[in-house]
């Protein structure tokens, strides 16, 4: 006890203060420290779960973004395919139109040639008739006699046939 007196401490008061301190520690531990520590643990757990949720959502967002990128790329590929197909169809239509136009032009040329040949044949036939008439008139005047029309035409046709055969032989 001499030491307590030298330090100016009352052992009775020290014992009561020590008891009070231990009671205070017990009460603080019971009422404050454990609930505060429990609150810290709960908060740490909540923060951890929030961080895990944020990480999961970020990964899900990345997956969704990748899915959207894939869908966008597929849509672009499909659009390119549609455009290529449309271009090919347009090219085929253009080629078919050119083919049809060429065929139509050839048909028109063929019809025109037929019409020209028909008109030429008609003109030659008419010309033969006129030449025959003129030849008959000329022959009648030269011979001074009248041939009947049928004989005269027969003679002219024979002459024209001979002329055609000789011109074809050349």
VOBAVEX-682299 format. One record per residue (C-alpha): y, x, z; residue number from 1. Coordinates in steps of 0.02 Angstrom, whole numbers, plus 50000, padded with zeros to 5 digits. Layout:
REM residues N
<<Y,X,Z>,NUM>;
...
REM end
This chain:
REM residues 170
<<50000,50000,50000>,1>;
<<50112,50145,50023>,2>;
<<50126,50165,49839>,3>;
<<50182,49985,49817>,4>;
<<50317,50009,49948>,5>;
<<50375,50171,49870>,6>;
<<50390,50083,49702>,7>;
<<50478,49936,49784>,8>;
<<50343,49812,49746>,9>;
<<50280,49678,49861>,10>;
<<50089,49669,49847>,11>;
<<50089,49484,49887>,12>;
<<50217,49446,49752>,13>;
<<50125,49561,49633>,14>;
<<49963,49466,49663>,15>;
<<50050,49298,49637>,16>;
<<50139,49361,49481>,17>;
<<49976,49433,49413>,18>;
<<49890,49266,49449>,19>;
<<50035,49174,49366>,20>;
<<50024,49293,49218>,21>;
<<49836,49263,49200>,22>;
<<49863,49074,49213>,23>;
<<50001,49089,49084>,24>;
<<49887,49190,48969>,25>;
<<49749,49062,48994>,26>;
<<49866,48916,48957>,27>;
<<49947,49005,48809>,28>;
<<49776,49050,48741>,29>;
<<49716,48872,48768>,30>;
<<49872,48779,48712>,31>;
<<49964,48896,48595>,32>;
<<49864,49042,48529>,33>;
<<49707,48947,48478>,34>;
<<49803,48806,48392>,35>;
<<49921,48931,48309>,36>;
<<49774,49040,48255>,37>;
<<49682,48883,48196>,38>;
<<49840,48831,48101>,39>;
<<49851,49006,48023>,40>;
<<49666,48998,47976>,41>;
<<49689,48825,47901>,42>;
<<49843,48882,47807>,43>;
<<49754,49038,47745>,44>;
<<49608,48929,47691>,45>;
<<49727,48807,47604>,46>;
<<49818,48951,47518>,47>;
<<49650,49024,47464>,48>;
<<49592,48856,47397>,49>;
<<49761,48831,47310>,50>;
<<49746,49005,47233>,51>;
<<49567,48966,47179>,52>;
<<49626,48799,47107>,53>;
<<49770,48886,47017>,54>;
<<49648,49015,46948>,55>;
<<49529,48877,46894>,56>;
<<49672,48780,46812>,57>;
<<49734,48937,46725>,58>;
<<49559,48971,46658>,59>;
<<49544,48788,46607>,60>;
<<49714,48801,46523>,61>;
<<49656,48956,46430>,62>;
<<49497,48865,46375>,63>;
<<49599,48714,46320>,64>;
<<49722,48826,46228>,65>;
<<49576,48912,46141>,66>;
<<49502,48742,46096>,67>;
<<49670,48687,46024>,68>;
<<49684,48851,45928>,69>;
<<49510,48824,45858>,70>;
<<49552,48645,45812>,71>;
<<49715,48702,45732>,72>;
<<49624,48837,45634>,73>;
<<49493,48710,45578>,74>;
<<49631,48590,45527>,75>;
<<49717,48729,45430>,76>;
<<49552,48775,45346>,77>;
<<49521,48593,45303>,78>;
<<49699,48577,45236>,79>;
<<49672,48733,45129>,80>;
<<49507,48662,45067>,81>;
<<49591,48496,45025>,82>;
<<49732,48586,44935>,83>;
<<49607,48694,44840>,84>;
<<49506,48541,44793>,85>;
<<49664,48450,44738>,86>;
<<49714,48601,44635>,87>;
<<49541,48607,44556>,88>;
<<49546,48420,44520>,89>;
<<49719,48437,44445>,90>;
<<49659,48582,44338>,91>;
<<49509,48482,44279>,92>;
<<49619,48332,44241>,93>;
<<49740,48444,44146>,94>;
<<49597,48522,44048>,95>;
<<49523,48349,44012>,96>;
<<49695,48288,43955>,97>;
<<49712,48439,43840>,98>;
<<49536,48408,43772>,99>;
<<49573,48222,43746>,100>;
<<49739,48262,43663>,101>;
<<49656,48388,43548>,102>;
<<49517,48265,43505>,103>;
<<49646,48130,43474>,104>;
<<49747,48247,43363>,105>;
<<49591,48294,43266>,106>;
<<49547,48110,43244>,107>;
<<49724,48073,43183>,108>;
<<49714,48219,43060>,109>;
<<49544,48158,43000>,110>;
<<49610,47981,42976>,111>;
<<49763,48050,42886>,112>;
<<49652,48152,42770>,113>;
<<49547,47998,42735>,114>;
<<49704,47896,42701>,115>;
<<49769,48033,42587>,116>;
<<49604,48042,42494>,117>;
<<49600,47852,42478>,118>;
<<49780,47848,42416>,119>;
<<49744,47991,42295>,120>;
<<49591,47901,42228>,121>;
<<49691,47741,42210>,122>;
<<49832,47834,42124>,123>;
<<49708,47920,42007>,124>;
<<49626,47753,41968>,125>;
<<49795,47676,41933>,126>;
<<49846,47827,41831>,127>;
<<49684,47816,41730>,128>;
<<49720,47634,41696>,129>;
<<49896,47673,41639>,130>;
<<49840,47823,41537>,131>;
<<49705,47716,41460>,132>;
<<49832,47583,41414>,133>;
<<49951,47713,41343>,134>;
<<49810,47799,41250>,135>;
<<49753,47634,41177>,136>;
<<49928,47595,41121>,137>;
<<49947,47767,41048>,138>;
<<49777,47763,40964>,139>;
<<49814,47591,40894>,140>;
<<49973,47652,40819>,141>;
<<49891,47807,40750>,142>;
<<49741,47720,40680>,143>;
<<49841,47568,40636>,144>;
<<49709,47456,40685>,145>;
<<49678,47360,40841>,146>;
<<49527,47398,40943>,147>;
<<49475,47266,41059>,148>;
<<49525,47303,41236>,149>;
<<49349,47327,41299>,150>;
<<49305,47456,41167>,151>;
<<49469,47546,41196>,152>;
<<49441,47556,41383>,153>;
<<49264,47619,41357>,154>;
<<49328,47756,41242>,155>;
<<49463,47807,41367>,156>;
<<49340,47808,41512>,157>;
<<49223,47919,41412>,158>;
<<49365,48035,41370>,159>;
<<49420,48043,41551>,160>;
<<49242,48072,41609>,161>;
<<49225,48213,41485>,162>;
<<49391,48284,41546>,163>;
<<49336,48273,41728>,164>;
<<49170,48356,41692>,165>;
<<49254,48497,41598>,166>;
<<49384,48522,41737>,167>;
<<49246,48526,41870>,168>;
<<49147,48652,41769>,169>;
<<49298,48769,41771>,170>;
REM end
